[in-house]
């Protein structure tokens, strides 16, 4: 079995048990045992995704002039690795959060590799949320004349990014995106492999920044992505659909199926793009709009006249529109109703 190029970053510095990696120039590094286990797990990485990751890593290897042979032996088995799993192996070191770790980050390399999705982002200023080990970051850094900032809360990932990409010094906001102030004074784009457990909150954070965010592209759990893009009449059309689409057009780009991961998760993922609407809907106020939408969908199976009766006078509630359910109303209809609220 022929060994492909492999680059290990920071393994020896951590003093973890493993087998030696022999790099060009006689430099030796230690590969932690869990790195080796990650290699073994990812030998089954799907071929199309393997090629995407491999292309990126092979480019790095050629530019850096690095070359290594077999990793060595683990429990009597000779372990070789290929460029296709290098990204996943790097991330095994900080893989405490499963969904943001090794499996999903490998798939995000595919998103980053789809240059048309990255280059198509509006504006020359970009903010990446949850960069992890830099699977998308490396492509954003290649774009000319781009101001880039990253938002990452994990200490180990921040250290890894700064070690691997020294040019990021001073460009990483080391805190939760939910606690972050506006990262730029002017317009900017938000991109990321969003943590699934706070992905909806991240969208609402974007809405707080809506006067400056010119576009968003990111990966979500598929159900969340579908909900954001859903229209009236859909079973998944709800609060997040209406509040988001009042300000942004939401386009569902593509699925990321479970078999892109090893082992496969129990959920499908999806990637969406958000761009500002040309003409925002006219409403009494954002406060009234949010109040109405949340009240209407809080009892989505009931007619509006029952779900929102506390917000309107008895006379107004006689309008035929209140005999419909929330999922039947368009964003424009919700906005128009705000002018009749108490």
C-alpha positions in Angstrom: 0.0 0.0 0.0 1.6 3.3 -1.2 1.7 6.1 1.3 0.4 9.5 0.3 1.6 12.8 1.7 0.6 13.5 5.3 1.1 16.6 7.4 0.8 16.6 11.2 0.7 19.9 12.9 1.2 20.3 16.7 1.2 16.6 17.5 4.6 16.5 19.0 4.2 19.7 20.9 1.4 18.2 23.0 3.6 15.3 24.1 0.9 12.7 23.4 1.7 9.0 22.9 1.8 7.7 19.4 4.1 6.7 16.6 6.8 8.9 15.0 6.2 10.8 11.8 9.4 11.3 9.7 9.3 14.5 7.7 11.7 15.8 5.1 14.8 17.2 6.6 15.0 14.6 9.3 12.4 16.3 11.6 10.4 13.9 13.7 7.0 14.5 15.3 4.7 12.3 17.4 1.3 11.4 16.1 -1.2 10.9 19.0 -2.9 7.5 19.0 -6.3 9.0 18.4 -4.9 10.6 15.3 -4.1 7.1 14.1 -7.5 5.9 15.0 -9.0 8.8 13.1 -7.0 7.7 10.0 -8.4 4.2 10.3 -11.9 5.4 10.7 -11.7 7.7 7.7 -10.3 5.2 5.2 -13.9 4.8 4.2 -14.4 8.5 3.4 -16.6 8.7 0.2 -14.5 9.0 -2.9 -16.0 12.3 -4.2 -15.4 14.1 -0.9 -12.0 12.4 -0.5 -11.0 14.0 -3.8 -12.1 17.5 -2.6 -10.1 17.3 0.7 -7.2 15.6 -1.1 -6.9 18.3 -3.7 -6.7 21.0 -1.0 -4.2 19.2 1.1 -2.0 18.1 -1.8 -1.7 21.7 -2.8 -0.5 22.6 0.7 2.0 19.7 0.7 3.4 20.8 -2.6 3.8 24.4 -1.5 5.4 23.4 1.8 7.7 20.8 0.3 6.7 18.2 2.9 7.0 14.5 2.5 6.4 11.6 4.9 6.2 7.8 4.7 4.0 5.3 6.6 2.9 6.4 10.0 4.2 3.2 11.5 2.5 0.3 13.4 -0.5 0.3 15.7 -1.2 -3.0 17.5 0.9 -4.8 14.8 -0.9 -3.2 11.9 1.0 -1.0 9.5 -1.0 2.2 9.1 -0.7 4.4 6.0 -2.7 7.6 5.4 -3.6 9.6 2.3 -4.1 13.3 1.7 -7.9 12.7 1.6 -8.0 12.2 5.4 -5.4 14.8 6.5 -8.0 17.4 7.4 -10.0 15.0 9.5 -6.9 13.8 11.3 -5.8 17.4 12.2 -9.2 18.0 13.7 -9.2 14.9 15.8 -7.0 16.8 18.3 -9.8 19.2 19.3 -12.9 17.0 18.5 -14.7 17.4 21.8 -17.8 18.7 20.1 -19.0 15.8 17.9 -21.2 17.8 15.5 -18.6 20.5 15.1 -15.7 18.1 15.0 -14.1 15.7 12.6 -17.0 14.4 10.5 -18.9 17.6 9.8 -15.8 19.7 9.3 -14.6 17.2 6.6 -17.8 17.8 4.7 -17.4 21.5 5.0 -14.2 21.2 2.9 -16.6 20.4 0.1 -18.5 23.6 0.7 -15.3 25.6 0.8 -14.1 23.9 -2.4 -17.2 24.9 -4.3 -15.6 28.1 -5.3 -18.8 29.5 -7.0 -20.5 29.5 -3.6 -17.6 31.4 -1.9 -16.8 33.8 -4.7 -20.5 34.6 -5.3 -20.7 36.1 -1.8 -21.4 39.8 -1.9 -19.0 42.4 -0.6 -15.3 42.2 0.1 -15.6 41.9 3.9 -16.3 38.5 5.4 -16.9 37.0 8.8 -16.6 33.3 9.3 -18.5 31.8 12.3 -17.1 28.7 13.8 -14.0 28.2 11.6 -12.8 25.1 13.5 -9.6 23.9 11.9 -9.9 26.2 8.9 -11.6 23.9 6.3 -13.4 27.0 4.8 -10.9 29.6 6.1 -8.1 28.5 3.7 -10.3 29.2 0.7 -11.5 32.6 2.0 -7.8 33.6 2.6 -7.0 32.9 -1.0 -9.6 35.4 -2.3 -7.9 38.7 -3.3 -8.7 42.0 -1.6 -10.8 40.5 1.1 -11.0 41.7 4.7 -11.6 38.6 6.9 -12.4 38.0 10.5 -13.2 34.7 12.3 -15.4 34.2 15.3 -14.3 31.1 17.4 -14.9 30.3 21.0 -12.8 27.1 21.4 -9.4 27.8 22.9 -7.7 24.8 21.1 -9.1 25.7 17.7 -8.0 29.3 18.1 -4.5 28.1 19.0 -4.5 25.7 16.0 -5.6 28.4 13.5 -2.9 30.8 14.7 -0.3 28.1 14.5 -1.3 26.9 11.0 -2.2 30.3 9.5 0.0 33.0 11.1 -1.7 35.6 8.8 -4.8 35.3 11.0 -3.1 37.1 13.9 -5.4 39.9 15.0 -8.3 38.6 12.9 -9.8 36.1 15.3 -12.6 37.2 17.7 -12.1 34.7 20.5 -15.7 34.5 22.0 -19.1 33.1 21.3 -20.8 34.7 18.2 -23.9 35.2 20.4 -21.9 37.6 22.6 -20.0 39.3 19.8 -20.6 42.9 18.8 -20.8 43.9 15.1 -17.3 42.8 13.8 -17.1 45.5 11.1 -18.2 49.1 10.7 -19.4 48.6 7.1 -21.2 45.9 5.2 -20.0 42.3 5.4 -20.9 38.7 4.6 -21.3 35.9 7.1 -20.2 32.4 6.2 -19.8 29.2 8.3 -20.4 25.6 9.3 -22.7 26.8 12.0 -22.9 24.8 15.3 -26.3 23.0 15.1 -27.2 23.6 18.7 -27.2 27.4 18.2 -27.7 27.8 14.5 -31.2 29.4 14.9 -29.7 31.9 17.4 -27.0 32.7 14.9 -29.6 33.6 12.3 -31.3 35.9 14.8 -27.9 37.4 15.5 -27.6 38.1 11.8 -31.0 39.8 11.9 -29.6 42.1 14.6 -26.9 43.0 12.1 -29.2 43.1 9.1 -28.3 46.7 8.1 -24.8 45.5 7.5 -24.9 41.8 6.5 -25.1 41.7 2.7 -25.3 37.9 2.5 -25.1 34.7 4.5 -24.0 31.2 3.4 -23.8 28.3 5.8 -24.5 24.7 6.7 -27.4 23.8 9.1 -29.2 20.7 10.1 -31.5 20.1 7.1 -34.7 20.6 9.1 -33.5 24.1 10.2 -32.4 25.0 6.7 -35.7 23.9 5.3 -37.6 25.9 7.9 -35.6 29.0 7.1 -36.4 28.6 3.4 -40.1 27.5 3.7 -43.0 29.5 2.3 -46.7 29.8 3.3 -48.6 26.5 3.3 -45.6 24.4 4.2 -45.7 22.3 7.3 -42.3 23.7 8.4 -43.2 27.3 7.7 -43.0 29.1 11.1 -41.5 31.8 13.2 -38.0 31.6 11.9 -39.2 31.5 8.3 -41.3 34.7 8.6 -38.8 36.7 10.7 -35.9 35.8 8.4 -37.7 36.2 5.1 -39.0 39.6 6.1 -35.5 40.8 5.5 -33.7 38.1 3.5 -34.3 35.9 0.5 -33.4 32.4 1.5 -32.2 29.9 -1.1 -31.7 26.2 -0.3 -28.5 25.2 -2.2 -27.9 21.5 -1.6 -28.1 18.6 0.8 -25.1 17.1 2.7 -26.2 13.5 3.3 -25.2 11.3 6.3 -23.1 9.0 4.2 -20.6 11.9 3.8 -19.6 11.2 7.4 -18.0 8.3 9.0 -19.8 7.1 11.0 -22.9 8.6 9.5 -25.0 10.8 11.8 -28.7 10.4 12.2 -29.5 13.8 10.6 -29.2 15.3 7.1 -27.5 18.6 6.7 -28.2 21.4 4.2 -26.6 24.5 2.9 -28.5 27.8 2.3 -27.7 31.3 1.0 -29.4 34.4 2.4 -29.4 37.7 0.5 -31.3 40.9 1.5 -34.8 41.5 0.0 -34.9 44.4 -2.4 -38.0 45.9 -0.8 -38.5 45.2 2.9 -42.1 44.7 4.0 -43.8 47.7 5.5 -44.7 47.1 9.2 -45.8 49.1 12.2 -42.6 48.2 14.0 -40.2 45.2 14.4 -41.5 44.8 18.0 -45.1 44.5 16.8 -44.1 42.2 14.0 -42.2 39.8 16.2 -44.9 39.8 18.8 -47.6 38.9 16.3 -45.7 36.2 14.5 -44.6 34.5 17.7 -48.2 34.6 19.1 -49.7 33.3 15.8 -47.4 30.3 15.5 -47.4 29.5 19.2 -50.8 27.9 18.6 -50.4 27.1 14.9 -53.2 24.6 14.7 -55.7 27.2 15.9 -57.3 29.9 13.8 -55.6 33.2 14.2 -58.7 34.7 15.9 -58.0 32.4 18.9 -54.2 32.5 18.8 -53.8 36.3 18.7 -57.1 37.5 20.3 -55.2 39.4 23.0 -53.5 41.6 20.4 -56.5 42.8 18.5 -59.9 44.3 19.3 -63.0 42.2 18.9 -64.1 44.3 15.9 -60.8 43.7 14.1 -60.9 40.0 14.8 -64.1 39.7 12.6 -62.0 40.1 9.5 -62.0 36.9 7.5 -58.2 36.7 7.6 -58.4 35.7 11.3 -60.3 32.5 10.3 -57.1 31.2 8.8 -54.2 29.5 10.5 -50.8 31.1 10.8 -49.1 28.9 8.2 -51.5 30.2 5.6 -50.5 33.8 5.9 -47.7 35.5 3.8 -45.1 37.7 5.3 -46.8 40.7 3.8 -50.1 39.8 5.4 -48.4 39.5 8.8 -46.8 42.9 8.3 -50.0 44.5 7.3 -51.8 43.2 10.4 -49.4 44.9 12.7 -51.0 48.3 11.9 -54.3 47.0 13.4 -52.8 45.7 16.6 -53.9 47.2 20.0 
